[in-house]
Amino acid sequence: MTQVFDEHGRVHPATIILAGPVTVTQVKTVDTDGYHAAQIGFGVQKEHRVTKPRLGHMKKAGGIFKYLREERTLVPIETKVGDALNVADVFQPGDTVQVSAISKGKGFQGVIKRHGFHGGPRTHGNKHAERSPGSIGAGGVQRVLKGTRMGGRMGGDRVTFRNVTVLAVDKEQNQLILKGSVPGRRGTLVEVRGV
């Protein structure tokens, strides 16, 4: 993350994303696959780390990619296999996008951090149960009801931020500068979609 000044001198928190170029590795149509979609490849991978079937599939596009993702569309795709899509071709400053990624994993957390419980009182006979969940439901059921909010693994989920504004597009370095934060740690694969 960084901060960016606009033309009026206001400062905005910003996140810089390396966004391409992505290469079209496969085009799916209703005739062949039953739906319209484009498979795109991103990142560079060493050849010995890729299986032979996947290697043959990607070599048609002219590269060995670390990530392959498919994007469905409602209309036929205009691009062909091997076409490169740059960030400046897709996004413009001022566009509104949605950003999806895997959020940071936070390990095993209690109910106060994970679900926002307020905890118990510090006094009046309370000794070791300040941050405990308290009662977990009706008595006599003899089991924990599904969906009961308890301690457990937190983070590591797919999270989507909507209505994120594009502040700037750097065509030379293929960077996308978005307003605010995005989910995930540094190096996380992020999916940016136009709204």
FIDOVEX-980017 format. One record per residue (C-alpha): x, y, z; residue number from 1. Coordinates in Angstrom, 1 decimal. Example, Ala and Ser with C-alpha at 12.3 -4.5 7.8 and 13.67 -1.06 7.14 Angstrom:
! FIDOVEX-980017
((12.3,-4.5,7.8),1);
((13.7,-1.1,7.1),2);
END
This chain:
! FIDOVEX-980017
((0.0,0.0,0.0),1);
((1.0,3.6,-0.5),2);
((-0.7,7.0,-0.8),3);
((-1.6,9.0,-3.9),4);
((-2.3,12.7,-4.3),5);
((-5.0,13.8,-6.7),6);
((-5.1,17.0,-8.7),7);
((-6.8,18.9,-5.9),8);
((-4.1,18.0,-3.4),9);
((-6.1,15.4,-1.5),10);
((-4.4,12.3,-0.3),11);
((-5.9,8.8,-0.9),12);
((-4.8,5.5,0.5),13);
((-3.9,3.2,-2.4),14);
((-2.9,-0.3,-3.3),15);
((-0.6,-1.0,-6.2),16);
((-1.4,-4.2,-8.1),17);
((0.7,-5.8,-10.8),18);
((-2.0,-6.5,-13.3),19);
((-0.7,-8.2,-16.4),20);
((-0.2,-8.7,-19.1),21);
((-2.5,-11.7,-19.2),22);
((-2.6,-14.0,-22.2),23);
((-5.6,-15.7,-23.6),24);
((-4.9,-19.5,-23.5),25);
((-8.3,-20.8,-24.5),26);
((-11.5,-19.5,-25.9),27);
((-14.7,-21.5,-25.1),28);
((-17.9,-21.2,-27.1),29);
((-21.5,-22.4,-26.9),30);
((-20.9,-24.8,-29.8),31);
((-17.9,-26.6,-28.3),32);
((-18.3,-26.2,-24.5),33);
((-21.9,-25.1,-23.9),34);
((-21.0,-21.5,-22.7),35);
((-18.9,-18.5,-23.6),36);
((-15.6,-18.0,-21.6),37);
((-12.0,-17.1,-22.0),38);
((-9.2,-18.8,-20.1),39);
((-6.3,-16.5,-19.3),40);
((-2.8,-17.2,-18.1),41);
((-0.7,-15.0,-15.8),42);
((2.8,-15.1,-14.3),43);
((5.8,-17.1,-15.5),44);
((6.5,-20.7,-14.4),45);
((9.5,-23.0,-15.0),46);
((8.9,-25.7,-17.5),47);
((9.8,-28.6,-15.2),48);
((7.2,-27.6,-12.7),49);
((4.3,-28.0,-15.1),50);
((2.7,-31.3,-16.1),51);
((3.0,-32.4,-19.7),52);
((-0.7,-32.1,-20.6),53);
((-0.9,-28.6,-19.1),54);
((2.4,-27.7,-20.9),55);
((1.0,-28.7,-24.2),56);
((-2.2,-26.8,-23.5),57);
((-0.3,-23.6,-22.7),58);
((2.3,-23.8,-25.5),59);
((-0.5,-23.1,-28.0),60);
((-0.7,-19.6,-26.4),61);
((3.1,-19.2,-26.6),62);
((4.1,-19.3,-22.9),63);
((4.3,-21.2,-19.6),64);
((2.0,-19.6,-17.1),65);
((1.9,-19.9,-13.3),66);
((-1.8,-19.3,-13.0),67);
((-4.7,-20.2,-15.3),68);
((-8.2,-18.7,-14.7),69);
((-11.4,-18.8,-16.6),70);
((-13.8,-15.8,-17.0),71);
((-17.3,-16.5,-18.2),72);
((-19.1,-14.0,-20.5),73);
((-22.6,-13.7,-21.8),74);
((-21.6,-12.9,-25.4),75);
((-18.9,-14.5,-27.7),76);
((-15.3,-13.5,-27.0),77);
((-13.6,-11.3,-29.6),78);
((-10.1,-12.3,-28.7),79);
((-8.0,-15.3,-30.0),80);
((-5.6,-17.7,-28.3),81);
((-2.3,-16.0,-27.8),82);
((-3.7,-12.4,-27.6),83);
((-2.2,-10.4,-24.7),84);
((-4.5,-8.1,-22.6),85);
((-2.8,-5.1,-21.0),86);
((-4.2,-3.3,-18.0),87);
((-4.6,0.0,-20.0),88);
((-6.8,-1.9,-22.5),89);
((-9.3,-2.9,-19.8),90);
((-9.3,-0.2,-17.1),91);
((-9.3,3.6,-17.0),92);
((-8.9,6.0,-14.0),93);
((-12.2,6.5,-12.3),94);
((-13.6,3.1,-13.1),95);
((-15.4,1.1,-10.4),96);
((-14.2,-2.5,-9.9),97);
((-14.6,-5.3,-7.5),98);
((-11.6,-7.1,-6.1),99);
((-11.6,-10.8,-4.9),100);
((-8.7,-12.6,-3.1),101);
((-8.0,-15.0,-0.3),102);
((-7.8,-13.1,2.9),103);
((-4.9,-13.2,5.4),104);
((-5.1,-16.3,7.7),105);
((-5.2,-15.4,11.4),106);
((-5.1,-18.9,12.9),107);
((-7.3,-20.1,15.7),108);
((-9.1,-17.2,17.3),109);
((-11.6,-16.8,20.1),110);
((-15.2,-15.5,19.8),111);
((-14.3,-11.8,20.7),112);
((-11.9,-11.4,17.7),113);
((-13.7,-13.8,15.4),114);
((-17.3,-12.8,15.9),115);
((-17.2,-9.6,17.9),116);
((-18.6,-10.8,21.2),117);
((-18.2,-8.3,24.0),118);
((-17.0,-10.7,26.6),119);
((-17.9,-10.9,30.3),120);
((-17.4,-8.5,33.2),121);
((-14.0,-8.1,34.7),122);
((-15.3,-8.1,38.3),123);
((-18.3,-9.6,40.3),124);
((-16.9,-13.0,40.7),125);
((-15.3,-13.4,37.3),126);
((-11.8,-14.9,37.4),127);
((-10.8,-16.6,34.2),128);
((-13.8,-16.1,31.9),129);
((-13.5,-12.5,30.6),130);
((-13.2,-13.6,26.9),131);
((-15.2,-16.8,27.0),132);
((-18.3,-17.2,24.8),133);
((-20.7,-17.9,27.7),134);
((-23.8,-20.1,27.1),135);
((-24.0,-21.8,23.7),136);
((-27.7,-22.4,23.4),137);
((-30.8,-24.1,24.8),138);
((-30.3,-26.9,27.4),139);
((-31.3,-30.5,26.8),140);
((-30.4,-30.6,23.2),141);
((-27.3,-32.7,23.9),142);
((-25.4,-31.4,20.9),143);
((-24.0,-28.1,19.5),144);
((-26.4,-26.6,17.0),145);
((-25.1,-26.0,13.5),146);
((-24.0,-22.5,12.9),147);
((-23.2,-21.7,16.5),148);
((-20.6,-19.0,16.7),149);
((-17.6,-20.3,18.5),150);
((-13.8,-20.0,18.4),151);
((-12.0,-21.5,15.4),152);
((-9.9,-20.8,12.4),153);
((-10.2,-17.3,11.2),154);
((-9.2,-15.8,7.8),155);
((-8.1,-17.7,4.7),156);
((-11.5,-17.1,3.1),157);
((-12.3,-15.7,-0.4),158);
((-13.3,-12.1,0.2),159);
((-14.7,-9.6,-2.3),160);
((-14.4,-5.8,-2.0),161);
((-17.0,-4.1,-4.1),162);
((-17.1,-0.5,-5.4),163);
((-13.3,0.0,-5.4),164);
((-12.2,3.0,-7.4),165);
((-9.3,2.9,-9.9),166);
((-7.0,5.9,-9.1),167);
((-4.4,5.4,-11.9),168);
((-3.2,3.0,-14.5),169);
((0.5,2.6,-15.3),170);
((0.7,1.1,-18.8),171);
((4.5,0.8,-18.9),172);
((4.8,-1.3,-15.7),173);
((1.3,-2.9,-16.0),174);
((0.3,-1.6,-12.6),175);
((-3.2,-0.8,-11.4),176);
((-3.5,1.6,-8.5),177);
((-6.7,1.1,-6.5),178);
((-8.2,3.3,-3.8),179);
((-8.0,1.8,-0.3),180);
((-6.9,-1.7,0.7),181);
((-7.6,-5.1,-1.0),182);
((-7.9,-8.5,0.7),183);
((-4.8,-10.8,1.1),184);
((-1.2,-10.5,1.9),185);
((1.6,-9.2,-0.4),186);
((2.0,-11.6,-3.3),187);
((-1.6,-12.9,-3.2),188);
((-3.3,-13.6,-6.6),189);
((-6.0,-11.0,-6.9),190);
((-9.0,-11.0,-9.3),191);
((-10.1,-7.5,-10.5),192);
((-13.4,-7.3,-12.4),193);
((-15.2,-4.4,-13.9),194);
((-18.6,-3.7,-12.5),195);
END
